[in-house]
Amino acid sequence: MLDIETVHRYLETTVGVSSLCFNLCLLYLILNHSKFKVQAYKKILLTTCCVDLCLTVITFTGQPALFADHGYMVFVVNGFLAGRWEWFDHLCCTLYCSSVHINIVCVVCMFIYRYRMVCCANGTEGRFKNLKKVFAVAILWSCFQISNATFMYMFGQTDEYRKVALEMLDRYSWSYDHEHPPYPAVTHATQIKNMMHHVIYMISLSGGYYIIIWCEIQIVKFLHMHGSSINQKTRQMHAEVNRALIALAITPSLTLLVCAVYHVILMKHMSFGLGNKYPSFGSCQKKVTEINKYFSNHFPKVGAKL
C-alpha cells in the first residue's frame, strides 16, 4: 500500500513531466502554427512558456541535488555561508518551493488558457465561449492541491525528514552525535500548527490565482472583441494595455514568490515550520549562538567557517 509521501512524490513527478511536455508543445504551436493578429499575444505566450520551462528545469534539478549523491555542492555552499548570511537558505528554499508550486498549481489551467489564446490568434469567433471551463479547471486543481497539502502535513510531518537530513551529513562525512541530534523534537501541537498554517497558505494562494486568472481572461477577452474596432486614441491605450497584460502574465510567479517570503518570515518569527527550528524573535540570537557552538564542536568543516 502506497503512503501519502509516495503518492505526493509520484504526483510531483507526473505534473512536472506534464508541464514540460505541454509547454514544449505550446512553443511548437506558437512558433509554427499560429498567425497572431495582435503580436502582444505571441510575446505573452512565449514569455510565460519560457518562464514555466525554466521553473520546471529548476524543479527537476533542485530536488535531485538535495536528495541524491551528486548534491555535494549544495552542502558545500551552505556550509560556507552558514552563520554569515542566514537568509541564503531561505532564498534557496523559496526559489525551489516557488518552482514546485507554480508547476503543480498552474500547469493545467495555464496550459488551457494559453491554448485558447493560440486558437484565438487565428481570429475565429466564439473561441471564448468555454472560458468558464478553464476557470473551473483552475479552481478544481487548486482545491486538489489544498487537500493534498493538508494530508501531507497531517500524516507525513514526522522526524523522518530530520533523519534523512542526518543521513546526508553522514554521506558527506560530517560526524555528529547520534544520541543528541542537532534539532529539537517535533511535538504533536507543532505538527497541528504547521498543518493549519500550510492549509491557510494554500487557500490564500489558490484565491490569488483565482483573481489573477479571472483578470487575465477578462483583459484578453476585451482585446479580442474590440481590438479591431477602436480609434487611434484608443489604440495607444491598447498598446499600454498590452504591456500591462505582459506584466500580468508573469504575475503568478511574482505573487507566489511574495507568498513564499511571507511563509518563511512566519516560520522564522512565529515558530511555524519544522518543529521549533525557527524560534521566536526574542530568543533568536541565543539560539543562533547555541547552534554556532554546536557546529564548532561537532562539525569541524563547518565550524571553522562560523
N, C-alpha and C positions, 0 to 999 in steps of 0.2 A: 504493500500500500504506500502510495506516494505521500510525503508530508507536505506541509504548506510551503516550506522553503524551496523544495524541489520543484513544485508546481510554479512558484514565482520565478525561479530561475529559467524554467522552460518558456514561460510567457515572455520574459525579458528577451530571451534569445530569438523567439519566433517574431516578436514585434520588431526587434531591431533588424532582423533579416528582411522582414516585410517592408520596413521603412526604406532600407537601402534599395531594394528591388523596385518599389513603387516610384521612388524619386528618380532612379535611373530611367525608368520607362517614361516618366513625365518629361525629363530632359530631352529624351529622344523625340517625343511628340512635339514639344515646344520648338525644337530646333529644325525639325524636318517635315512636320505635317501640319503646321498651323500658320495661317496668314493673319496677322494681327492688324486690325484697322487702327487700334489705339496702341502705339508702341509701348506705352507705360505698362500695359498688361504683361507684355513679354518681359520687361525689366523686373516687374514684381514677381512673376513666376520663377524666373531664373535666380533672382536673389534668394527667395525663400527655399527653393530646392537646394541651392548650393549651401545655404546655412544648415539645413537639415542633414545634408550629406556629411558636412564637417562634424556636426554633433554626433552622427552615427559612428563615424570613424573614432571619435574620442571615446564613445561608449564601448566599442569593440576593443580598443587598445588599452583603455584605462582599467577595466576590470581584470583582464589577464595580468596586467602589470602589478596589480595588488595581490593576486591570489595564485600566481604561477611562479615557477622557478626563475624566470628571466626578469623578475621585478626588482632586481638588486638596486638599480639606480634610484628607485623610489625611496628606499630606506636610507641610502647614502645621502641624498639631498635633504631628507627630513632630519637625519642625524646632524648634518652641518648647520641647519637653520633652527633646530630646536633650542628654545631659550633665548634666541636672538630676535626672531620675528615670529611671534606666536600665531599671527594671522596667516602664515604661509599654509599651514594645514587646513585652515578654514577655507582659504581660497581654492586649494586643490579639490577639496571635498565639494565645495559649492559648484565648481565647474563640472565635475563629474556627475553630481546629482542632477544638475540642470540638464545635462545632456541626456541622461537616462529618462527623466520625467518628460522632457519635450518629445522624445521619440515615442514614449509609451502613451501619453495622454493625447497627443495631437496627430499621430500618424494617419489614422483613419479619416478623421474629419477634414484635415488639411489636404489629404490626397483627393478626396471627393470634391472639396471646394476648388482646388486648383484644376482638377479635370473639368469641372463645369466652366471655369474661365477659358480653358482651351477650346471647349465646344463653342463658347460664346464668341471666341475670336473670329470665327467664320461668318458671323453676322446672322446666324439663324435665329428667327424669332421664337419666343416661347421657351427658351432654354432655361429660364429661371423658375419654371413652374414647380420644380421638385426641390427647391432650396429648403423647404421645411423638413424634408427627409435628411438633408445634410445636417441641419440643426439638431434633429432628433438623434442622429448617429453620434454627434459630438457629445451631447448630454449623456446618452447611454454609456458611451465609452468612459466618460469621466466618472460616472456613478460606479461603473465596474471597477475602476482603479481605486475609488474610495473604499469599496468593500474589500478589495484585495489588500490594500494597505492596512485596513482595520484588522483583518485576520492575521496578516503577517506580524503585526506588532502585538497582537493578543497572544498568539501561540508560539511565535518564533523569537521573542526577545529574551534570550537567556544568556548565560555565561559562555555558551558555546562559541560565540563570536570572539569573546576575550581569549578563549583557549586557542582559537585559530591564530589570533594575533601573536600569542606567545610561541606557537609553533613556528611562525615566521621568524621570530627572533632566534630560535634555535637553528633554523635553516641557515641563517646568515652568521652563525657562531657568536651570537650575543648571549652570554650566560646570564642567568637570573635565578633567583631563589624560588624553587617550586613551592616551598612551604609558605612564602609570603609574596604572592603575586603583586605586581605594581599597579593594582587597580582596586577600587572598593567593590564590595558585593552589591549585586542588584537586588533590591527588595521588591516585594510584590506591589507596594504602593508606588514605587518608582516606575514599574512596568505599566501600571494603570495610567499614571500621569503622562508617561511617554506616549502610550497608545492614544489617549484623548487629545494630546497636543497634535499628533500627526493626523488624526481624523479631522480636526478643525483646520489644519493646514491644507489638507487635500480638498476639503469642501470649499474653502476660500479660493483655492487655486482653480477648481472647476468653475466656480462662479465668475472668476476673472476671465477665463477662456470663453464662457458663455457670452459675456458682454463683448469681448473682442471679436468673436466670430460674427455676432449679430451686427456689429458696426461695419465689419468688412463686407458682409453680404449687402447691407443697405447702400453703402457707397458704390460698390461695383454695379449693383442693380441700377442705381440712378445714372451712373455714367453710361451704361449700356443703353438705357432707354432714351436718354436725352442728349447723348454726345454728338449726334449728327444734326440737331435742330437748334443749336444755341448760337447766339450772335457773337460778334468779335469780342465784346467786352466780357461776355461770359466765358469765351474760350480762354482768356487769360486766367480767369478764376479756375477754369477746367485744368489748366497746366499746374496751378498751385495745388489743386485737389489731388492731382496725380502724384505729385511729390509727397503730399501728406499720406496718400494711400501706400506708397512705397515704404514710408516710415512705419505706417500702421501694420504692414505685412510682417515686419520683424519685431513688432511689439511683444508677441508672446514670449520670445526669448528674453527680452529685457525685463518684462514683467516677472517671469519666473526667476530670473537672477535676483531681482529685488526681494521676492518672496523667500528665496533661499538664504539671502543675507539676513533677513529678518528672523528666519528659522534658527540660524547659527547664533544670533545675538540672544534670542530667548534661551537657547540651550546653555549659553555661557553664563548668563546673569541670573537665571531663574531655576537652575538645576534640572532643566529638561535634558533629554537625550539619553545616552547610555549610562545608566546608573547615576552616580554623583560625580562623574568625571569633571563636569563644569560646576564649580562651587559658586556660592553667592558672591556678590561683589565685595562684601566686607572681608571675606576670608580668601579672596583670590590670591593676593600677594603671598600670604602664608603658605598656601598650597603650592604655588609655583616654587617657593624656596624649598619645600619638602621634596618636591619632585626632582628638582635640580640636585639636591643632596643624594637622593636615592640613586639617580642615574650616575652620579660621580662614583658611588660605591659599587654598583652592580653592572654598569655598562661603561667600561673604561673608554671604549672607542667614541662613545657619545659624550661622556662626562668631560673629556678633555676639551670639548668644544663649548661647554656651558659656562 
